[in-house]
Amino acid sequence: MPSELDQRYDAVLAAVTGPGGRIIVGTDDAGCRVVTNFPQTMPVFFKIFCALNGAVEAVISGEERLTFGDLDRQSDALARALVARHGIRKGDRVGIAMRNCPAWIVSHMAILKAGGISTLLNGWWQTEEARHALELTAPKLIIADEPRFKRLQAGCGQIALVSLPIEKPIAEALAPLTGGEAIEAELPEITPEDDATILFTSGSTGEAKGALSTHRAVTMGVYSYATSIMTLLGVMESQGEGPKNPPKTLLNVPLFHVTGEVPVLLNSFVIGRGMVLMPKWDAGEALRLIEKEKVTYFVGVPTMSLEMMNHPDRERFDLSSLTDIAAGGAPRPVAHVERLKETFETAQPALGYGLTETNAVGCGNYWGNYIAKPASTGRALPFVDLAILGPGDAKLPQGERGEIGIKAAANIKGYWRNDAATKAAFTQDGFVKTGDIGFLDPDGYLFIVDRKKDIIIRGGENISSAEVEAAVYSCEAVAEAAVFGAPDERLGEVPVAVVVPAEGSDLTEQELRAFLEPRLAAFKVPARFIFAQDNLPRLGTGKIDRVALKAQYAA
């Protein structure tokens, strides 16, 4: 039976999206629900919501404070510079390789206004990892901060690469692109079907794929989240509870990840929510900023909230402004849910589930429902359809286990220049096949019980076992290797490598780590190396038996 919160939520959602409601819903050619009275392209999206929230502080980064109006003006100027000075044309890929900073946000806005495809490069990639993404997408320009500029120089070939002094005020930070002067240039007309973004996702094949979204997909991903927030606010108001502080979020997840880009960054434009930027994660600094800036909303991988709960100085800080403490990107241990509510007394716990391929939309589990069903990722977000897929992608009935499918107007168009992977990712009727195994309970709550894909999720970062294995095998002193995920209390999972050294080799863990560090992002380097003397167990097909290895070594 639906909970009281679910009944209230459904009633408010019906009012918000029904006749006379704030949101008008239609359907697209694929039968997906779409919001029809909100902007359908990102340039108009920025114009409308920056005008509506023009005087609201949008970005707080150290001493620098920018309103939504400031972001609109700065991105307009940069968009014209991209067109006039850098020759960016509609459909050109423009890469962003920076840590979280105001210049990242303005660059993303400007690329989309200029008609480019904003290509979000993983800021933790080493040179060789980035090389594949750059060869795949061939950006016309890459905008980088100094550390990533140095890292990318060797791998970008003939691609134009510009370094920004991101520690300076925004106009000075952008001067290497704008020339520090006003530029007149006509910006292109954009349609909802035009390509907007490429985000990178690790697949079981090892090489990162470029997930391509149209302007409609990105905007509809944002509106799914915004509608849910409007609905939850309506539930609060129906109970006589209103927000005590203006909405403000701690932007502590990477902007190159879909969580950072869609539900945190872009959603903040719609709901007029300030963003307090963190250059890198630090639990103590997060607690300080929550108190100082009266942050109301926190989202991060489960490791982040755990580190805040365990921080020795936590009780020194006034965290009473927090109303929501959410997680995504990785499963949250059930034991943490009740502890969160006890630790952050004013904040309700929440969990989200979505993919890069769905522009982060999927399910949400909120407040008392999350406490009641802490093992569930929740119910479908507004305008999202869920299915449990069996053999031949047949829809399975409630309660049966199968691969989770998600269908929404927010789903990506496909993988950049990879038709085979695109075809494999979708059912014929438009559901993204998530690679996760789960079931739906009688109330429509989704439970994930296994993973079909050979992916390790370390603190919210997806790691392909095949990619790490390929890097290990490139060491001549390695004869055999296998990589799998092992449970970790803090990070959820960590990669473990079982290695058989080549005959006559005296390879050490220190030497192998030193070999891998310039080849892999730090989060991909195995947390543990196990050196085996015998050949690794194999299946009848000749493939290494990962199940047997994991059973033997994971603990």
JOLIN-V846252 format. One record per residue. RES is the residue in one letter. PSI is psi in degrees with one decimal (NA if undefined). Layout:
RES_PSI / RES_PSI
This chain:
M_134.4 / P_143.1 / S_167.7 / E_-39.7 / L_-42.8 / D_-41.2 / Q_-42.8 / R_-43.8 / Y_-49.1 / D_-38.0 / A_-43.4 / V_-41.7 / L_-40.6 / A_-36.0 / A_-40.0 / V_-36.5 / T_0.4 / G_-170.5 / P_128.7 / G_-0.3 / G_168.7 / R_-26.2 / I_127.3 / I_127.1 / V_132.9 / G_-162.9 / T_150.1 / D_-175.0 / D_-22.9 / A_3.2 / G_8.4 / C_145.7 / R_137.7 / V_149.1 / V_121.3 / T_-15.6 / N_11.8 / F_160.2 / P_140.3 / Q_-9.9 / T_156.2 / M_-39.0 / P_-43.7 / V_-38.1 / F_-51.5 / F_-42.6 / K_-49.3 / I_-50.5 / F_-25.6 / C_-30.6 / A_-43.7 / L_-34.2 / N_28.3 / G_-39.9 / A_-4.5 / V_136.4 / E_117.0 / A_-41.3 / V_127.3 / I_113.8 / S_97.3 / G_-123.8 / E_-10.6 / E_132.9 / R_125.1 / L_135.9 / T_170.0 / F_-34.3 / G_-40.2 / D_-44.1 / L_-40.5 / D_-45.0 / R_-44.8 / Q_-39.0 / S_-32.1 / D_-47.9 / A_-41.9 / L_-37.6 / A_-43.3 / R_-36.6 / A_-38.5 / L_-40.3 / V_-49.7 / A_-40.6 / R_-27.7 / H_2.8 / G_26.7 / I_128.6 / R_163.1 / K_126.9 / G_-11.6 / D_139.8 / R_135.5 / V_119.7 / G_146.9 / I_124.8 / A_81.4 / M_157.6 / R_169.1 / N_124.0 / C_163.7 / P_-35.6 / A_-32.8 / W_-48.9 / I_-47.5 / V_-38.2 / S_-44.3 / H_-47.0 / M_-45.3 / A_-40.9 / I_-44.7 / L_-37.3 / K_-31.5 / A_-1.6 / G_3.3 / G_169.3 / I_111.2 / S_116.2 / T_107.4 / L_100.2 / L_136.0 / N_119.3 / G_-10.4 / W_-5.3 / W_143.3 / Q_175.0 / T_-47.6 / E_-36.4 / E_-40.0 / A_-30.9 / R_-42.9 / H_-45.9 / A_-37.2 / L_-38.8 / E_-35.2 / L_-48.8 / T_-17.0 / A_62.4 / P_147.9 / K_-26.5 / L_144.6 / I_129.3 / I_120.9 / A_159.4 / D_174.0 / E_-47.3 / P_-40.4 / R_-28.5 / F_-47.6 / K_-37.5 / R_-33.8 / L_-18.6 / Q_-43.3 / A_-18.7 / G_-0.6 / C_-2.5 / G_-122.8 / Q_4.5 / I_134.6 / A_131.7 / L_121.3 / V_130.1 / S_133.5 / L_139.0 / P_78.7 / I_-14.0 / E_-11.4 / K_163.4 / P_153.8 / I_-43.3 / A_-40.7 / E_-37.2 / A_-34.2 / L_-6.1 / A_-37.2 / P_-21.1 / L_-38.5 / T_-19.0 / G_5.1 / G_20.1 / E_156.5 / A_138.3 / I_135.6 / E_128.7 / A_145.8 / E_130.2 / L_147.9 / P_159.4 / E_136.9 / I_139.4 / T_160.4 / P_-25.8 / E_-6.5 / D_151.2 / D_140.2 / A_-50.6 / T_152.6 / I_120.5 / L_152.8 / F_138.4 / T_135.8 / S_132.1 / G_169.6 / S_-13.9 / T_-13.8 / G_-37.0 / E_138.1 / A_138.9 / K_148.3 / G_109.1 / A_113.6 / L_126.9 / S_145.5 / T_170.0 / H_-38.7 / R_-42.1 / A_-44.1 / V_-47.7 / T_-39.2 / M_-30.7 / G_-42.8 / V_-44.6 / Y_-27.0 / S_-46.4 / Y_-42.9 / A_-39.6 / T_-40.6 / S_-41.5 / I_-43.1 / M_-40.0 / T_-45.4 / L_-37.1 / L_-40.5 / G_-36.7 / V_-44.7 / M_-46.1 / E_-32.5 / S_-19.6 / Q_10.1 / G_19.2 / E_122.3 / G_162.9 / P_137.9 / K_-19.7 / N_154.3 / P_146.4 / P_133.7 / K_134.6 / T_150.0 / L_116.3 / L_88.7 / N_-2.9 / V_152.7 / P_137.2 / L_-19.1 / F_-6.6 / H_151.7 / V_-33.1 / T_-45.1 / G_-40.1 / E_-47.1 / V_-71.3 / P_-23.3 / V_-63.6 / L_-64.8 / L_-35.9 / N_-30.3 / S_-30.0 / F_-40.3 / V_-44.2 / I_6.2 / G_45.9 / R_128.0 / G_150.2 / M_119.8 / V_111.6 / L_138.6 / M_122.8 / P_-36.3 / K_160.0 / W_133.2 / D_118.0 / A_-41.3 / G_-41.3 / E_-35.9 / A_-45.3 / L_-41.3 / R_-43.7 / L_-35.3 / I_-45.0 / E_-50.1 / K_-44.5 / E_2.8 / K_53.7 / V_134.7 / T_-26.4 / Y_131.2 / F_132.3 / V_140.0 / G_177.3 / V_154.9 / P_-30.1 / T_-36.3 / M_-47.4 / S_-32.9 / L_-44.0 / E_-34.4 / M_-40.7 / M_-37.1 / N_-3.7 / H_131.9 / P_-23.3 / D_10.2 / R_-43.7 / E_-9.7 / R_-17.5 / F_143.7 / D_106.7 / L_20.1 / S_-12.5 / S_-21.9 / L_126.2 / T_-23.1 / D_137.4 / I_100.6 / A_165.7 / A_155.9 / G_174.0 / G_-19.5 / A_156.7 / P_143.4 / R_129.1 / P_135.5 / V_-38.3 / A_-22.1 / H_-22.1 / V_-53.0 / E_-35.8 / R_-36.7 / L_-46.5 / K_-36.1 / E_-35.8 / T_-46.0 / F_88.2 / E_-31.2 / T_-8.5 / A_132.1 / Q_137.1 / P_151.8 / A_160.0 / L_138.4 / G_152.9 / Y_122.7 / G_178.0 / L_162.3 / T_-38.8 / E_-11.1 / T_14.4 / N_40.0 / A_-7.3 / V_152.1 / G_-96.1 / C_161.4 / G_140.5 / N_119.9 / Y_146.1 / W_-127.7 / G_-30.0 / N_-36.9 / Y_-38.2 / I_-37.7 / A_-33.5 / K_68.7 / P_-14.8 / A_-3.1 / S_147.9 / T_-5.3 / G_-166.4 / R_165.8 / A_138.5 / L_163.8 / P_139.5 / F_18.3 / V_137.1 / D_135.7 / L_149.3 / A_149.3 / I_119.7 / L_133.9 / G_-160.0 / P_136.6 / G_20.2 / D_22.9 / A_143.5 / K_126.6 / L_152.3 / P_164.4 / Q_134.7 / G_-22.4 / E_150.4 / R_139.2 / G_-171.7 / E_135.4 / I_130.6 / G_142.9 / I_129.1 / K_127.6 / A_159.5 / A_-14.9 / A_-9.3 / N_147.7 / I_160.7 / K_-35.0 / G_-170.9 / Y_133.6 / W_119.8 / R_42.1 / N_76.7 / D_-35.8 / A_-44.4 / A_-36.4 / T_-47.3 / K_-38.8 / A_-22.4 / A_-18.3 / F_147.7 / T_168.2 / Q_-25.6 / D_18.8 / G_11.9 / F_132.4 / V_128.7 / K_113.4 / T_-22.5 / G_-0.9 / D_144.7 / I_133.4 / G_-173.4 / F_162.3 / L_135.2 / D_177.0 / P_-21.7 / D_5.9 / G_13.0 / Y_134.9 / L_132.5 / F_125.0 / I_128.0 / V_-14.4 / D_171.6 / R_130.6 / K_-34.6 / K_148.6 / D_67.8 / I_139.4 / I_133.5 / I_105.1 / R_102.9 / G_35.8 / G_-10.4 / E_125.6 / N_130.6 / I_126.3 / S_121.5 / S_-38.9 / A_-38.7 / E_-43.9 / V_-40.7 / E_-41.9 / A_-39.0 / A_-40.5 / V_-42.6 / Y_-22.4 / S_-8.7 / C_121.0 / E_-19.1 / A_3.6 / V_129.0 / A_-45.2 / E_151.8 / A_148.1 / A_141.3 / V_134.6 / F_167.7 / G_136.1 / A_145.9 / P_143.7 / D_129.3 / E_-36.4 / R_-43.0 / L_-2.8 / G_-61.0 / E_153.5 / V_149.2 / P_138.2 / V_133.9 / A_127.8 / V_122.9 / V_133.3 / V_112.3 / P_152.0 / A_152.1 / E_131.2 / G_-4.3 / S_144.8 / D_40.7 / L_135.4 / T_163.0 / E_-41.7 / Q_-41.7 / E_-40.7 / L_-39.0 / R_-46.4 / A_-33.7 / F_-39.4 / L_-29.9 / E_-40.3 / P_-6.5 / R_-21.1 / L_146.7 / A_149.6 / A_-36.3 / F_-16.9 / K_-20.1 / V_127.7 / P_140.4 / A_-29.3 / R_144.9 / F_130.5 / I_120.9 / F_116.4 / A_147.7 / Q_-29.2 / D_159.1 / N_147.4 / L_146.3 / P_144.1 / R_153.2 / L_174.0 / G_-24.2 / T_-9.8 / G_-10.8 / K_151.3 / I_135.8 / D_90.5 / R_-35.4 / V_-45.0 / A_-41.3 / L_-44.6 / K_-41.2 / A_-34.6 / Q_-38.3 / Y_-14.6 / A_-34.8 / A_NA
